[in-house]
């Protein structure tokens, strides 16, 4: 039986645990050659003495007959992300897809949040998506310019529904995840010029991050189908990394268990045209009217 990612070289950031591990293994099962990037940090972004989770996933993929290499580059920096992309190209001669999944979590009320709390989460999530995407885009643009053909690159970014609707207690995380959506939609427009696609997923599954917010998620769902398993998310990622998804770009997919759906583009709501400059005192009634008309 043919595999939809046969021979495609794919980078997975945050690939050592949780969703990233599931993605890396699912991609390898579908024939992809996987570069597993993970620094092995703690949930809050701090260092840990534990062994490299990327090495563990690579060993699992190789044991199952697949091809993979590990990377511990810091993809929140332009230089580290550049080394990651270059390692894929230098080792396997090409790069076909990039899955950005790495993240951390430092929950604080905004009034209690330090600058370090803010910068750590925004850097890991938003920089950690933008920097690898920057280098992948440069590679695919150069490839399309050289060959005259569409580059065929695929990018999957990872947001959260918290970045769409917001959630108290994690302004750093929510802001970064919201930024990833606009990063992806902007990049989809730009990369279309040289035949590459960019899509965004908003997954929900059992991970270190979600368990830290709800300890009950550590338990498997009853019955034969574990609704919170991270492996439930990976089929969408695999398909988006394949050649089959060439006509899909700039979309945000919400996925949980066996349910997949679209998060639609924002749209303008009701409005009132005063026909000239508003007087501040007049705006109160107009604002109430707008809010009531929703």
C-alpha positions as CSV (number, residue, x, y, z in Angstrom):
1,X,0.0,0.0,0.0
2,X,1.4,3.4,-0.9
3,X,2.2,5.8,1.9
4,X,1.2,9.5,1.4
5,X,4.5,11.0,2.7
6,X,6.9,8.4,1.1
7,X,10.4,9.9,0.9
8,X,9.4,13.4,2.1
9,X,11.8,15.1,4.5
10,X,9.9,16.7,7.4
11,X,11.0,18.7,10.4
12,X,9.0,18.4,13.6
13,X,9.8,20.9,16.3
14,X,8.9,19.9,19.9
15,X,9.0,16.4,18.4
16,X,10.2,14.6,21.5
17,X,7.0,14.5,23.6
18,X,3.3,14.7,23.3
19,X,1.8,15.9,20.1
20,X,5.2,16.3,18.4
21,X,6.2,12.7,19.2
22,X,2.9,11.5,17.8
23,X,3.4,13.6,14.7
24,X,6.9,12.4,14.1
25,X,6.0,8.7,14.5
26,X,2.9,9.1,12.3
27,X,4.9,10.8,9.6
28,X,7.5,8.1,9.7
29,X,4.8,5.4,9.4
30,X,3.6,7.2,6.2
31,X,7.1,7.1,4.8
32,X,8.5,10.4,5.8
33,X,12.1,11.0,6.8
34,X,11.9,12.9,10.0
35,X,14.1,15.5,11.7
36,X,13.0,15.4,15.3
37,X,13.8,18.7,17.0
38,X,13.5,19.0,20.8
39,X,15.7,20.6,23.4
40,X,14.3,18.5,26.2
41,X,13.3,21.4,28.4
42,X,10.8,21.4,31.3
43,X,7.2,22.6,30.8
44,X,8.1,26.1,31.9
45,X,11.0,26.3,29.5
46,X,13.7,25.6,32.2
47,X,16.5,23.2,31.7
48,X,16.2,19.6,32.9
49,X,18.7,16.8,33.5
50,X,16.6,14.2,31.8
51,X,17.9,12.5,28.6
52,X,17.1,13.8,25.2
53,X,13.5,13.0,24.2
54,X,14.4,13.7,20.5
55,X,17.0,10.8,20.6
56,X,14.4,8.5,22.1
57,X,11.9,9.2,19.3
58,X,14.5,8.8,16.7
59,X,15.5,5.4,18.1
60,X,11.8,4.4,18.1
61,X,11.4,5.4,14.4
62,X,14.6,3.6,13.4
63,X,13.6,0.5,15.3
64,X,10.3,0.5,13.3
65,X,12.3,0.7,10.0
66,X,12.1,4.4,9.4
67,X,14.6,7.2,8.9
68,X,15.1,10.0,11.4
69,X,17.8,12.3,13.0
70,X,17.6,14.3,16.1
71,X,18.2,18.0,16.6
72,X,18.6,20.0,19.8
73,X,18.8,23.5,18.1
74,X,17.1,26.4,19.8
75,X,14.4,27.2,17.2
76,X,13.3,30.4,19.0
77,X,16.5,32.0,17.5
78,X,17.1,32.8,13.9
79,X,20.5,31.1,14.1
80,X,19.3,28.0,15.8
81,X,16.4,27.6,13.4
82,X,18.8,28.1,10.5
83,X,21.0,25.3,11.7
84,X,17.9,23.0,12.0
85,X,16.8,23.7,8.5
86,X,20.3,23.3,7.1
87,X,20.8,20.0,8.9
88,X,17.8,18.6,7.1
89,X,18.9,19.8,3.7
90,X,22.6,18.8,4.3
91,X,21.7,15.3,5.6
92,X,18.9,14.4,3.2
93,X,19.3,16.8,0.3
94,X,15.9,18.5,0.6
95,X,13.2,19.8,2.9
96,X,9.5,19.1,2.0
97,X,7.6,20.0,5.1
98,X,7.9,21.8,8.4
99,X,5.7,21.1,11.5
100,X,6.1,23.7,14.2
101,X,4.8,22.3,17.5
102,X,7.3,23.3,20.2
103,X,5.8,25.2,23.2
104,X,6.0,25.9,26.9
105,X,3.6,27.2,29.6
106,X,4.1,29.7,32.4
107,X,0.6,30.6,33.7
108,X,0.2,33.9,35.6
109,X,-2.4,36.6,36.0
110,X,-1.2,39.6,34.0
111,X,-0.8,41.6,37.2
112,X,1.6,38.9,38.5
113,X,3.4,38.2,35.3
114,X,7.1,39.1,35.1
115,X,8.9,40.2,31.9
116,X,10.7,36.8,31.9
117,X,7.4,35.0,32.1
118,X,6.1,36.9,29.2
119,X,9.2,36.7,27.0
120,X,9.8,33.0,27.7
121,X,6.4,31.9,26.4
122,X,6.1,34.4,23.5
123,X,9.7,33.6,22.4
124,X,9.1,29.8,22.5
125,X,5.8,29.8,20.7
126,X,5.9,32.8,18.4
127,X,9.6,33.1,17.6
128,X,9.8,29.3,17.6
129,X,7.3,29.3,14.7
130,X,8.5,32.3,12.8
131,X,12.2,31.5,12.8
132,X,12.0,28.0,11.3
133,X,9.4,29.3,8.9
134,X,11.7,32.1,7.8
135,X,14.5,29.7,6.9
136,X,12.2,27.1,5.2
137,X,10.6,29.9,3.1
138,X,14.0,31.1,2.0
139,X,14.9,27.6,0.9
140,X,11.7,27.0,-1.0
141,X,11.8,30.4,-2.7
142,X,15.4,29.7,-3.9
143,X,14.3,26.2,-5.1
144,X,11.4,27.6,-7.1
145,X,13.6,30.3,-8.5
146,X,16.2,27.8,-9.6
147,X,13.9,25.2,-11.1
148,X,11.0,27.3,-12.3
149,X,8.6,24.9,-10.7
150,X,6.5,25.2,-7.5
151,X,8.6,24.4,-4.5
152,X,5.9,22.1,-3.0
153,X,6.8,22.9,0.6
154,X,4.3,22.3,3.3
155,X,4.1,24.1,6.7
156,X,1.9,23.2,9.7
157,X,1.8,25.7,12.5
158,X,0.2,25.0,15.9
159,X,-2.1,27.4,17.6
160,X,-4.8,26.9,20.3
161,X,-8.4,27.8,20.7
162,X,-7.1,30.0,23.5
163,X,-5.5,32.1,20.9
164,X,-8.8,32.6,19.2
165,X,-11.2,33.2,22.1
166,X,-8.9,34.0,24.9
167,X,-8.6,32.5,28.4
168,X,-7.8,34.1,31.8
169,X,-4.5,33.5,33.5
170,X,-2.2,33.1,30.5
171,X,-2.0,36.4,28.5
172,X,1.5,35.4,27.3
173,X,0.4,32.0,25.9
174,X,-2.9,33.4,24.4
175,X,-1.1,36.3,22.7
176,X,1.6,34.1,21.2
177,X,-1.0,31.6,19.9
178,X,-3.1,34.4,18.4
179,X,0.0,35.7,16.7
180,X,0.7,32.3,15.2
181,X,-2.7,32.4,13.4
182,X,-1.8,35.7,11.7
183,X,1.7,34.6,11.1
184,X,0.3,31.5,9.3
185,X,-2.2,33.4,7.2
186,X,0.3,36.0,6.2
187,X,2.9,33.4,5.3
188,X,0.3,31.5,3.3
189,X,-0.1,34.6,1.1
190,X,3.6,35.0,0.7
191,X,4.6,31.4,0.2
192,X,1.9,30.9,-2.5
193,X,4.1,32.9,-4.8
194,X,6.5,30.0,-5.0
195,X,4.2,27.1,-4.6
196,X,4.3,26.3,-0.9
197,X,1.4,26.1,1.6
198,X,0.9,27.1,5.2
199,X,-1.9,25.9,7.4
200,X,-2.6,26.1,11.1
201,X,-4.0,23.6,13.5
202,X,-5.7,24.2,16.9
203,X,-5.5,20.7,18.5
204,X,-6.8,19.4,21.9
205,X,-5.2,16.3,23.3
206,X,-3.5,14.9,26.3
207,X,-0.1,16.5,26.7
208,X,2.2,17.8,29.5
209,X,0.6,21.2,28.9
210,X,-3.1,20.1,29.1
211,X,-2.5,17.7,32.0
212,X,-0.9,20.6,34.0
213,X,-4.3,22.4,33.6
214,X,-6.5,19.4,34.1
215,X,-5.1,16.4,36.0
216,X,-8.1,14.3,34.9
217,X,-6.7,14.3,31.3
218,X,-3.9,12.0,32.5
219,X,-6.4,9.2,32.4
220,X,-7.3,7.4,29.2
221,X,-10.9,7.9,27.9
222,X,-13.0,4.8,28.7
223,X,-13.8,2.5,25.8
224,X,-11.8,1.4,22.8
225,X,-11.3,5.0,21.5
226,X,-9.1,7.2,23.7
227,X,-10.5,10.6,22.8
228,X,-7.6,12.6,24.4
229,X,-4.8,10.6,22.7
230,X,-2.3,12.9,20.9
231,X,-2.2,10.3,18.1
232,X,-5.7,11.5,17.1
233,X,-4.3,14.8,15.9
234,X,-1.5,13.4,13.8
235,X,-3.5,12.2,10.7
236,X,-4.4,15.8,9.9
237,X,-0.7,16.8,10.2
238,X,0.4,14.0,8.0
239,X,-2.1,14.9,5.3
240,X,-1.2,18.6,5.4
241,X,2.5,17.6,5.0
242,X,1.7,15.4,1.9
243,X,1.5,16.4,-1.8
244,X,-2.3,15.8,-1.5
245,X,-2.9,19.1,0.3
246,X,-1.5,21.3,-2.5
247,X,-4.7,23.3,-2.9
248,X,-5.3,24.0,0.8
249,X,-3.5,26.9,2.4
250,X,-4.1,29.7,5.0
251,X,-6.7,27.6,6.9
252,X,-7.1,27.1,10.6
253,X,-8.3,23.6,11.6
254,X,-9.7,22.7,15.0
255,X,-9.2,19.1,15.8
256,X,-10.1,17.0,18.9
257,X,-10.6,13.2,19.1
258,X,-12.4,12.3,15.8
259,X,-13.7,15.8,15.1
260,X,-12.1,18.1,12.6
261,X,-13.5,21.5,11.7
262,X,-12.6,25.0,10.4
263,X,-12.1,28.1,12.4
264,X,-13.3,30.8,10.0
265,X,-11.8,34.1,9.2
266,X,-12.9,37.0,11.5
267,X,-15.7,39.1,10.0
268,X,-16.8,42.7,10.7
269,X,-19.8,43.0,13.0
270,X,-22.6,45.6,13.0
271,X,-21.8,49.3,12.6
272,X,-23.4,52.8,12.7
273,X,-22.2,55.5,10.3
274,X,-22.7,58.9,11.9
275,X,-21.8,60.7,8.6
276,X,-19.2,62.8,10.3
277,X,-17.0,63.1,13.4
278,X,-18.6,61.7,16.6
279,X,-19.0,63.8,19.7
280,X,-17.8,61.7,22.6
281,X,-21.0,62.2,24.5
282,X,-23.0,60.8,21.6
283,X,-21.0,57.6,21.4
284,X,-22.4,56.0,24.5
285,X,-25.9,55.4,23.1
286,X,-24.4,54.2,19.8
287,X,-22.1,51.7,21.5
288,X,-25.0,50.3,23.5
289,X,-27.0,50.0,20.3
290,X,-24.2,48.1,18.6
291,X,-23.7,45.7,21.5
292,X,-27.4,45.0,21.7
293,X,-27.6,44.3,18.0
294,X,-25.2,41.4,18.0
